[in-house]
Amino acid sequence: MRLSTLRHACRNLPTPSVHQPRTGVRVFGLAKSSLRLGPSSNSQLLLRAASSVSGTTSAEKAPKLGKQTDGPGYENIIRENVQRTKEEMVALQRGHPAVKPTLAIIQADEDDRLLELNKKMAGKIGLNVTQICLPRECTEDEIIEEVLKLNEDPRVHGVYLHLPPASLTSRVLNTLRPEKDVDGVSDLNVGRLVRGDMNQGFIPPLANAVMELLARHDTPMEGRIVLVVGGEGPLGVALQCLMQRRGMVVLHSQRSSEVLQKQANAVVLLAAGHMDVPPTWLRPGTAVIHCGSALMTEYHGMEMSGVGPLTAALRMQNVVQSSSRWAQGQQYRPWTLRSLKLQPLSPVPSDIEISRAQTPKPVDQLAQEIGLLREETEAYGRTKAKVRLSLLDRLREQPDGKYVLVAGITPTPLGEGKSTVVIGLVQALSAHLKLNSFACLRQPSQGPTFGVKGGAAGGGYAQVIPMEEFNLHLTGDIHAITAANNLVAAAIDARMLHEATQKDKALYSRLVPSVNGVRRFSPIQISRLRRLGISEIDPSALTPQEVSSFVRLDLDPAKVTWQRVVDTNDRFLRKITVGQASTEKGHVRETQFDIAVASEIMAILALADGLGDMKTRLGRMVVGSSRSGQPVTAEDLGVSGALAVLMKDAIKPTLMQTLEGSPVFVHAGPFANIAHGNSSVLADKLALKLVGEDGFVVTEAGFGADIGMEKFFNIKCRASGLRPNVVVLVATVRALKMHGGGPNVSAGSPLPREYIDENLSLVVKGCSSNLRKQIQIAHLFGVPVVVALNVFKTDTQAEIDLVCQMAKESGASDAVPCHHWARGGRGSVELAQAVKQAGSQPSHFQFLYSQETPIVEKIRMIAQKVYGADDIELSPEAQAKIDYYNQQGYGKLPICMAKTHLSLSHLPEKKGTPTGFTLPIRDIRASIGAGFIYPLVGTMSTMPGLPTRPCFYDIDLDPVTEEITGLF
């Protein structure tokens, strides 16, 4: 809003607390000529200022005084304001002892008098003052550069631009953040003053001072006629608004002596320099306020203290108020979530058509609605943003909300819709029950997106949008993991080559080179020396034996366990040979590629609770063994710091939204077989703080409850310290029929008739076997279960009612049908109500095993209690690995079973609830950085392949509109 517009607007300000100015008041333009006050025994010099910035000046509260000149009375007024501000400061630091209000002054000359004045006043109150002194001829860009720095500095709560008027351009003023504009000169703060909304703005200290001076004069405020000379710009507009709000009549032109004699009760001189006013123009008792000099004022040949001290006191009061607002803003903010309306169509269009038909909210708006601060988000385009982990520190005292896990029965190869249930449930909770709720989902791999399964943004009217951005690249986290993983792989092969082709002395001179004649170890090399028991940090002081120990990792090529990764289904990378170029001097070895989400770095990202923890875990990763059998880590390779650099942005969860505008965190996506198959600990922790004590965070575990849920409890909850309140177990009539004896289901093939026609017999058998067993598994951990029946259009009402009835009989707290795919959140309201009810019940969560339990017994407990096996069978190789891990001190790590997700047993074809089997453990491996041991049950593929007809046949881009087609 332009100042000219504001000036016009404040002519007609409503003044509910005082009488309106008299009818016919005219406000004239600003005078262009200067005035000098001639000697007059009837005029007074008032040097006083107002002190409150809360919207009502202290002038309004101050008692009317008689004639007041410079002297003890003026000092008392300053003292009163200082004391009031000190009391506000004490109250602020009582609640926020770490907050130290700070004022930054930007000035463009070497006159430090104003700085000293503000420092003196700040010292009385207990504030900090800092100074940025620019050259007298500084440019607009130089000023803005400093302002931008101060905007981003959380230690600075107020900025005072002590610059020549020509430097205070609109661009400069409006670069300053309004919340730090303690002089109230930005367009937004002036506009707030005009509107009468001072909850977030500031009254300019000098304008406030003038109002208090006028309040101390004998003449009543209401109806007083004031001539304002000079003062174009924010100060003049602010002063005019304040005066008119108090019922004064403001004149802005040089009037004739007759007009002044008859009308003006006060003259306010805002412009710098001397101003001539013939004494005959002043009425007897006229108050004259000279604001042109903040430090000294000359009157009748006498130098008198200017308004500077009092203005400085009021500025400090604004700084304290800014600090208080900042501290208040750091507290938990109630949500103001605006839901997006859905108009579901029948038949239901394709996922991408539904996604594209909805206009998502700008991500900065969504962030504001859920209580995030501006500095806590990093936008990636219009609809995605990274959220900084500083949020956890800001809301550390905020109680967590309810923690809901969505798991499933043993699925068909088609999947049973856990992601859609998560999204539908959150949409129902937030958009329909008006409860704060957050979805936390895994980031999908591009392998399935272009392979068979397609995307993972949900489906129908329960989706994360924009689904194209969700499924393709997102914010680059998987690419960062790929880069970090392959950097480790490159370091391994390079180190083996260099150790094989160089003597100790040459290797040492290259690892610790002389730079400008000085040799020194890097910090990560010093860490390696400490692990080797070498205390010396002078490279020249190491003995030959110490040098050899330091430079030789002695990796055994046959025992390297680290693989390269790529985020594409590529079956021909399952086994490759590297080092075939002549430059590698015959150092050839067989290795393989895994899909990127199978990387241990992905599991670390999902389990880390901060940047420091992630860096430690990355350094702990074991990449292979030396020829003497000792583990070799990423830190031994010297690469852990670089990995942390590559992953520093990936550790921040990505904020998106559902079709109905509910918030979603998308973060991490570890494999659910060789890893734990859950979204990140950090995303859950951030969401639990944001939703508040009465809110809900809904997250998902991969595959069936026997895999994803068990790992969520025993691995993720153990790492995070979080405890779930409710398990939502997703079932489908289709999957239950399969477990009841129905024919095989395969992706890409039509469903057999048994899955399309009503068949209550198959449903009964499926419910009494697999569904009942999965409910029992959840009860092992002491968490109440709500069964969510994901309804398909082929399901009959009799089948739906039967499933819900048998689920309750099997121990579920409730069981409800869900229609979110066709109806959005409205179709899951019954589920939301059931989850709310279950969440109000006490949770008696417990782990299946303790950390102290031996590795073999942990495996046996999972096999028997979760899978239903009679016992386990360890191969000699697996037993040898267990002995090795115990020797290395890894025996307390939790277990992450790597087995098929298509059966409770190790045999994919065994449906329902298999019994009477022994679980074979053919091998055991360890992800030491991630913090778990994973036994291999059967053969596990970590690199999917493309089918005959992959999804990419249907994916295309319109080069004109840039619209993507074919994603689902």
N, C-alpha and C positions, 0 to 999 in steps of 0.2 A: 504494500500500500504506500503510495507516495505521500510525503509529508504535506504537500498542498491539499491532498484529499483529507488527511487527518485534521488539518487545520480547519477545513470547512466542516468536517464532521463534528468537531468539538464545540462548534457554535451552538449546537442544539442538544447538548448532552443532558440526559435526564439526571436530576439530582434528588433522589428519593429521600435523602436524609435531611435536606434543607429546602427552603423555599426556592422556587424558580426565580431567575433574574427578572427584573422588571420588564414588562412588555415594551418593545420598541428599542431594546438595546442594540447598538450598532457596533460591529467590530471592524476596525479599519486596518488597512495594510500596514506593513512595517515601515517605520520612518527610515529615511535614507540619510538624514543629516545627523550630526553629533550634537550633543548638548553639554554645556559646562554649567555646573551648579554655581550660581553666584551666591555671595554671602546672604544669609537670611536667618534672622533670629527665630523665625517661625517654623523652620524645617528641622527635621531630625535625621541623624544618620543611625540607622538600625543595623546592627551586625549580629544577626541571629539566624538560625536555620532549624528546619524541622528534623525529626529524628526517626520517625517510623516509616517503614516501606511496605506496610501491610495493606495499603489502600486507604487508610485514614491517617492523615498526618498528625504528628503530636501537636501541631499547631491547633488542631481541632480540640485537643484535650487540655491544652495549656490554659492556665488562668490568664485573664486579661491583665496586663501590666500597665503601669503608667509610663511616663517617659523613660526610655532605657537607652543609655549610651554605652560606648565601649568602656569596659572596666570590670569590677567584681561581678556585676550582674551577668555580663557576657560569659565570664569564666564559669559561673555557676551553671549556666545553660549548657555549656560544653560538658561540664562535669556530670550533669544529669544524664546527658545522652551517652557518655562513656560508661557510666554506671549501669545504665539500662542494657547496653550492649554486652558488658561484662557478665551480667546476670544471664543473658541469652547464651553467652559463650559457656558458662558453667553448666547450664542445662544441656547444651549440646554435648559437651564432653562427658557428662555424667552417663549419657546413653551411648555415646560413641567415643570412647577415650582415645582411639587411634586417629581420630580426625583432627587435623591441624589446619584451620582455615588460612588460606594464603591468597594474597593479592599480588598480581603481576602488573607492573606499570611499564608501558611502552612509551618512551619519549624520544624526541628527535633533536635534542640539543644536549649540552653539557651542564645545564642549570639543574643542580641537584637539590634546590631549596624545597621543591614540592615533594621530592622523594623523602627528604629528611622529615618534612612535616608529616607525611603519611607513615613513615617509620615510627616517629615519636608517638603518633596516635595509636598505631598498631601495637606498640610496646605496652601502652597503658592497658590495652584490652587483652593482649596475649596472642596476637596474630602474627603471621609471617608476611613480609613484603619483599618482593624480588623486583629487580629492575632490568629492563632491556633497553639499552641506550643505542639508538640508531643515529647515523649521520644526519646533520641538519637538512641536507638535500636528498634524503632517502626517497626512493621511488615507491609508488603504490605497491608494486609487486614485492618489494622488500618488506614492507609493513605487513602485507597479507601473509607472507611466508612465516613471519614470527607469530602472527595471530593463529595461524593453522597449527603451529606447534603447541601453543598454549591451549587451544581447543582440545587437543588430544592428551594433554597432561593431566592425569587424575589428581595430581597434587595441588593444582591451581583451581581455586573456586571463584575468583573474580579477576577481571582484566579491566584496567583503566587506560584508555588511549589518550595520553597527554601529548597531543600533537597539534600542530598549527591547523586552523580551520580548513585550509586548502587541502590538507592531507586526509581530512575526515570525509572521504568520498563515500558515496552510497555503497560502493563495492567493498570498501574497507569495513564500514560499519556493519554491513550485513554478512560479512565473512565471520565475524565474531559470533560464537554461539550465544543465543539469547539467555541461556541459563548462567552464563559467565559475564554477561553485560551488566555489571553492577552500577554503571552510570546511566543505564536505561536509554541508550542512544540509538539502538538498532530499530529498524522499522517495525519489527514484530513487537518489541517492548513498548514503543511509543503507541502502537495500535492497541495493545492491551490496556494501556493507560487511558486512551480515548474511550475505549469500550467499558472501562470501569472494572476490568478483570485483572486484579493484581495478585492472584494466587500464584502465578508463575513469573510475573514481570517485576520490574524495579522502578521506583520513582527516582528520577535523577536527583542526586544529593543536593545540587545547587538549587534546583527548583524547589525541593523540599525545604531548604534553608530559607528561601524567600517567603514561603508560605508561613513558616514559623515566625519570621520577623514581622510579617503583617499581623499575625495573630496576637503579638505582644503589644501592638499599638492600641491607643485608646479607642479608635473608631471601630464600631462593630464590623465584622467581616461581611455580613450580608448587605448588599446594596452599595458597598464601597466601590468607588471609581478609581481604577488604577491605570496610569499611563505606563506602558512598557516600551522602552526605547531600545532598539537593536534586538538581537535574539532570533534572527532567522535560523531555522533548523530545528533539530529535535528538542533542544532546551526550551525554545520559545513556544513550541507546540505544547510541550508538557506543562509549562507554567500556565499557559492560557487555559488548558483543560482543568488544572487544579483550581485556578481562581474561579472559573465559571461554576465548577462543582460546588464551591463555597458561596455562590450567590453574588460574586463580584461582577462588576462591569469592566471590561478590558478595552482600553484604547490603545491602538497600535500606530498612531500617527502623531506628528508634531502639530499640536492644536494651537489655536490663538490664545492669547493671554486671557481673554474673556472666558473661553471654554474651560481652561485649566482652573481659573479662579473660582468658577462656579461648580466645577464638577470633580476635578482630580483630588482625591484624598491621599494618594500615594504615587510615587514615581519609582519605577524599577529600571535601573540602567544596566542592561545585560551586555552591551558591547564593550570591547576593550578600549582603553584610551580615555581622554578627557571629553566631557560632554557639556556644552554650554546651555544653561537654562536661565534666562533672565529672572532675577528674584521676584519681580512683579508678577511673574506667571504662577507663582506658588501660593496656594491658599494658606492661611495660618494653620499650623498644626500638621501640615503635609509631611508624610513620612517619605524619606528618600533612601532607597537601598541601592548601593553601588556594588555590582557583581563583576565589574570588568577586570578586577585584579583579585586573584584568589589569595594573595599573600599580604599585600599592603594597600591601603586606600588613603589618598590624600584628600583632606577636606579642610578648608579654611587655612591652608598652609601647614596643617599638622598631619603627620603620618600616623595612621591608626591601623590596628590589626584588621586584616581583611576577613572575608568569609571563609578563607581557607581552612582554619582549624576546625570550625564547626562542620564544614562540608566534608573534611577528611573523616570526622567522627561519624557522620552519616554514611559515608562510603564504607567505613569499616562495619557499620551495622548491616549494610547490604551484603557485604562479604560473609558475615556470620549467617545471615539469612540464606544466602546461596549455599553455604556449607550445610546448613540444616536441611535445606531441600535436597541437596545431594545425598546426605545421610539417610533421609527418609526414602529417597528413591532407590537406595540400596536394599531396602526391606522388600519383603514379598509383596507383589502387586496382584490384587484380585484380577481375574480374567474379565475381559470384555469381548469375548469371542462372538463374532458374527457368523452365523451359519449360512452356507450357500444353499439355495433352494434347488430341489431336484424335481423333475417332472418325468418320472419313468414312463417309457413307451412299451407297448406290447405289439408284436414280439420285441424282445430285447435286442437292440442293435449290437454291432460288434464292439469289443472293448475300446478300440481306438476311436470309433465314432462317438461313443459315450464320453470318452475323455475329452475329445476335441470340442464337443458341444458345450462343455462347462468352462466358464471363464474363472480361473483360479484367482484368488486374492494376491496382490503383490506380497512378496515374502516379508518385506519390512513391515507391512500392515499386520500380517499374521503374527510376526514376532512381537509387535507392540501389544496385540490383543492378549497374548499369553504371558505378558509380564517380563519379556526380555528387554534389556537396555540396548540402546543403539550401539554402544561399544562392544556388546557381546555377540554381535552377528557379523558375518562376512559374506556379503551377497555374491552368489554365482549366477548372474543373470537376474531375471525378474521373479522366478518362482522357486529358487533354491538358495539356501544360505547355510554356511558352516556356523556352528554355535561354539563359542569359546568356553574352555573349561573353567575360566574364572568364575562362571556362574555358580559352581559348586562351593567356592569359597564365600561368595556373596550370600548364598542361601544356606550356609552350613547349619544354622540354628532352626531352619524351617523343617517341621515334621514331614516325613514322607507320606505319600498317598498310598492307596491300596495297590498291591502288586498282583497282577493277573497273568497267568501263563496259559497260552493256547497250545494244546498238544492234540494228538489224534490217535485213533485206533490204527492198527497195522494197515497201511494204505494199499490200494491197487496201484499198478504202474501209472495210472492217470492222475494220481493225487486226489485228495478229498476236500481241498479248499480251505486249509487252515488260514492262509493269508486273507482270503475274502471274509472269513469269520472274524478275524482280528479287526479288519477295517469296518465291517458292518457293525460290530459291537461298539467300536469307538464312535462311529457316527450316531448310533442309537443313544449312547451315554451322553454325548456332548450336544448334538443337535436336537434331540427329542426329550431326554430327561434333564437336560441343562446341567449336567455334572461335568466338571473339568475332566477331560480324559485325553490320553496320549497313546498313539500306537508306536511301537518300536519294532521295526522290521529289518531283516537282513538285506544287504545289497545283492542283487542278482548277478550271477556270472553271465557273460555274453556267450559262453558255450551253449547252454540250454536255449538262450534267446534265439540263436541262429541254428540250433540243432533240432530237437524234437519238442521239448516241453513248452517252449515259448517263454514269455516274460513272467515276472513274479510280482506285478503291481496289484494283484487282486484281479477281480473280473466283474463284469456286469456293472451294477450300480454300487459296487463296493470296491473302489479303486483308489490308488494314489495317483495324483495328477501333477503335472502332465506325464502320462505313462511312457511316452517316448523318452523323456529325459530320465525317468526312473530306471528304465531298462537299458539305456545306452550311455555309457561313460559316467553318468551322474556327475560327481565332482572330482573324478579321477582317482579315487582311493585305490581301486584295483590296479590301476596303472602304476601308482606309487609302490604298491606291494610287489608288482612284477619287476620294477626297476631295482628295488632293494634286494629282492630275492636273487635276481640274476647278477647283481654286483657281488654278492657273496659267492655265487658259483664261479664267477670270473676270478675272484681273489683266490679261491681254492686251487684252480688249475694253474694260475700264474705262479702261486707260491710253490707248488710242487715242481714246476718247471725250473724256477730259479734255484731252488735248493738242490735240484739234481744236477745243475750245470755250473755251480759256483762253489768255491772253497769258502770256509768260514770267514776268512779275513775279507774277501771281496764282497761277500754277502753282507757282512757287518758294515762295511764302508758305504754300501748302497742303502741299507736300512736306516743307518744313522749318518747321513752325509754332513760334510762340513759346509756351512753356509756363512759366507763372509769371514772365513777363518775360524768359525766357532761350531763345535759339534755338541748337540744336546738331544736328549730323548724327548719325544713327544709325550704328552700326558698318558695316552693309551699304552705307549711302550713302557712307561714307568709302572703302570698297573701290571703289565706282564712281568716285569722284573720282581715286583712284590709277590706275585703268585709263585714265582720260581724261588722265592726266599732270598733274593739278592737285594740288599739294602743300598748299594752304591748307585748314585745317579750321575756320576761323571763317566762319560763313555770311554775315556782313556784309562780308567781305573779298573775295568773288568779284567778278570783273569781269562786266559784262553778257554778254560772249561766253561766259565760263565758266558763268554761270548758264544760258544757253541750251543749251550743250552738256550740262549736267547734267540739265536737266529734259526734254529732247527725245530720246526714243528713236526717234521718227519711223518707227515700224513701217509697212511697206507692207501694207495689208489684203490685197492680192493675193498676198503672199508669206509670210503666216502659215502655218506648217507644223504648228502644235500643234492637236490635236483634243480635243474632250471625249470621255469614255468612260463606259460603263455595262456592268455584268457580266450582260448579257442579250442573247440573239440577237434583234435588232430591225432587220429589213431597212429599215424606213421612216426610220431615222436615218442611212442611208448618205449622204444629202444633204439638208441643211436650210438654212433662212435664219434668221439671228438679227438682233436689233435692230429688230424691227417695231413695238414699242411706241412711243407718241408721246414718252415720256420719253427715248428714245435719240436723238431729234432727227434722225432720218433716216439714222443711221449703220448701214446694213444691209449685211450681207455673207453670202455663202454659205459654209457649213462642213459638218462632218459629225461623227458619233460613230463611234468605234471600240469594239470590245469591250475591257474593262478590261485583259485580259492582253496586249493589243497596245501598251499604254502604254510609253513609254521608261522610265518610273519602275519598271515591273516588271523590265525588263532590267537597270537599275541595281541594283535589289535583289538580283538573281541574281549580279551580278558584283562587287559591293562587298566589300571585305575588312575592313570595320569601319565604325563610325558616322562617324568623321571622313572616311573615303574616300567614303562614301555622300553626306555633305553636300557635299563638293567636287564630286562628279559631278552632283548635283542642280543646283548652281549653274552648272555648265558647259553644261547642256542648252540647245540653240539652239531658240528658239521661232519664229523667222522672221528676216526681213531688213529692214533699214531701206531707205528710198527710195534711199539712196546705195550700197546693196549690202552693208552691213556686217552681220554676224550679231548678233542680239539674244538675250541669254541670260536664264535665270531669275534670275540674280543681278542683271542690269541691271534687271529688274522689281522687285527688292527682296524677292522671295518665297522665296529659297532657305532662309533660316533657318526660316521657317514650315513649309516642306516637310519639313525634317529633324525638326521637332517632330511632325508628323503621322506620320512614318515611324519614330519612335524605337523603338517596340515591334515593328513589322513586321520589323525587321532581325534579330530573334531567331528562330532556327528553332523549329519546333513538334515536340515529342517525342510520338510515338504508338507503337503496337505492332502486330505481326501476329497472326494467329489463334493462332500457337504461342508468343506472348509475346516475339518478337524485337523489338529496338528499331528505330524508323523515325524519320527526320527528314523532315518535310514542309515545304518552304520554296521559295517563288517558283514561277512557272509561266509564263515568257515564251513567246510564240508561237514556233514552230519554223520559220516562214518569214521574216517580216520581222525576227525576233530570233533568238536562238541556241538556244532550245528545250531548256534544261537547268535542273536545279534549282540551288540557290545554291552559290556557292563556299564561303560560311561553313558551311553544313550539312556539306559534304564535309570541310572542315578540322576542324570539331569532332569529327565521327565518326572521322576518321583518328587523332586523338589518343586518343579514348576506347577504340577497339578494341585498342590496343597493337600492338607491332611484329609480332606473329604473327597479327593479326586481319585482317578483310576489310571494306572499305566498298564497297557495290554501288550504283551510281547509274545513271540512265537518260538516254539522249539521244532527243529526239523524232524521229518519222518514221524514214526509212531512214538507213543509215549514210552515204549520200552527202550528207545534209543535217545531221541532228543530230550524228552522230559527227564529221564534218569540222569543224563549228563548235565542238564540244566540244574538239577538239584545238587548232585554230588560234585560237580566241577565249578559251574558258574556261581552258584550261591555260596559255595565255599570260598571262592576267590573274592567275591564282592561283599560278602557279609549281609546281603539282602535276604529277606525271608518272604516267600510268596503267601498270599492270602487265599487265592482261589485257583483251581485248575479248571479250564474249560476244555473238555474232551470232545473233539470234533468227530462225528460219525456220519456215514452216508448209508442209505439203504443199499446202494450198489456194493460198497465194500462189505457190508454185513452179509449180503447174499453170497459173496465170494467166500467169506469165512464159514458160511453155512453149508458149503459144498457146491457152489455154483461153478461153472466152467471158467477157464482161465480168461483173464482180461489183458489185452495188449494194446499199447499206444498205436494209433493209426489204423486199427481194425475196427469194424462195426461191433457194437455190443451184442452178445447173444440174447435171445429172446427172454431168457430167465431174468435178465436185468431190466427189461422193458416192461414185461407183464407182471402183474401182482403175483407174489409168491411168498405167502406168510410163513410157510415151513422153512424156507431158507433163511428168512429174517430171524425166526426164533432161534435156529441153530447158531447163527452168527452172533446174536445178542448173548446167548448163554455161554458162548466160548470166548471170542476175542474181546467183545465189549466188556464183559464182566471182568476178564483178566486185566484189562487196561485200567479199569476203575480200581481194582485191587492194588495195582502197582502204585497209583497215586496215593492210595491210603497208606501204603508202606511209609510214606514221608509225612503223614499226618496232615494233609491238606484236603479241604472239602472239594468235591468235584461237581461241576455242572456239565451235563452232556448237551452239546449243541448239535442237533441233527440238521445238517446242511441239505436242504430240500431241493431235489431236482424235479423237473416237470413230469418225469415218468413215474414219480413216487405216488402211490395211492394214499388216501387218508387212513385206510386201515393199517397200512404198513407204517405210516408216521405215528399213529397212536400206539401201535404195538411196540415200536422202538422206545418211545418215551416211557411207557409203562414198565418195560423190562429193565430199562436203565435205572429207574428209581428203585425197583426191586433188587437191583444188584448193588445198591449202596450210594447212588448219586444223590446229591442234595436236591437236584431238580434236573429235569430233562425237557427241552423245549425245541420245537421246530424253528428253523431260521429261513427267512425269505429275502435276505439282503441282496442276493444276486439280482433279483428281479425288482426289488422295491427300495433298495438302499437301507439307510438306518432305520426307517420305519418298519422294515421287515425283520429287524432284530431287537425291537423294543422289549419283547417278552424275555429274550435272552439277557438284555441289559438289566432288567428288573431282577431276574434270578441271580445274576452275578452280584448285584448290589446287596441282595439279601444274604447270599453266601458269604460275601465279604464282611458282613457285620458280625459273623460268627467268629469265635476264637480259632486261630490256627495253631495247631500243635506240631509245627514243622520239626523234623528230625532228619539227620543224614542216615543213609543206609549203613555206612561203616565209618569208623573213626580213622584218622590219619595214621594212627599207630598200628592198625591192622596190617599184617604182612601182605605183600603183593599177591601171593597165591590165594589167600583167604578173601581178599577183596574181589578178585576175579570170580572165585567160587560163589560168593554171596550174590553177586550180580547174576550169574548164570542160574543159580537155583531159585532165588527169590523173585527175580524180575522175569527171566526167560522161561522158568519152569523146568530147567534141565535137572537130570539126576545128579550129574557131577561134571567135572571138567577133565580133559585129557591134555597134558602138556607134552609137546614134542621135545626131544632132547635139546634142540636149538632154543626153544622157548625157556626151558629150565636154565640153560646156561646164561641166557640174557638176564633172567631174574637174579641169578647169583651175582652177575656183573653189576647190575643196577643197585643191588643191596650194598655191594662193596664200594660203589661210588657215592653212596649216601642218598640215593634217589628213592628209597623204599617208602617214604611217607607221601609220595605224590599220589593223587587220585588216579583212578582208572578210566580210560576212554575206550570202550570196546568198539572195535572195527568189525562190524558184521553186516549182513544183508538187512535191508529195511523192509523186505517183503514178507518176512516171517518172524515170529518170536524165536524160532530156532535159527540154526545156521544154514538151513536148507530152504531156499526161496519157495519151493513148491509146497512146503508144509504150511497149510493155512489153519485158521481157527486158533486153538490153543494146543500146540503139540506137547506131548508128554513122552516120558520113557526114553529120552535121548541124552547122550553125553556130548558136551560142547567141546570140540577140538580146538586147541590153541596152537596154531602151527608156528607162530613167531611172536615176538614182543619187541616193540620199538618205543622210543622215548622222544617226546618233545619237551626238552628240559626248559627251554625259554618260555614256552606256553605254560608249562607246569603240569604235565600229565604223562602217564605211560599208556600206550595203546597196544593191547594184544590184538593180533590178527586172527580172526575166525574165518577160515577159508581164504580165498583169493580176492583181494580188493583192487579194483582198477582206480587209479588216480588220474587217468586221462581218458575221458569219454571219446567216442568216435562219432562221426557223422553218419546218419542213415542214408538209405538210397535217395530219399526225397526230404532234405532238410527244410526247415522253416524259411531259409533265406530265399527260396523260390518265390515266395509270396511278398517279400519285403521290397519296397521300391520308394523312390523319391520323385516328387513332381518338381522339376527344376525351376518352374516359374513361381509356384506358391511355396516351395520348400516343404510341403506337407509330406509326411511319411505315411505309407500305407502298408498293410500286411502284418503289422505287429499285433500280438495277442498275448 
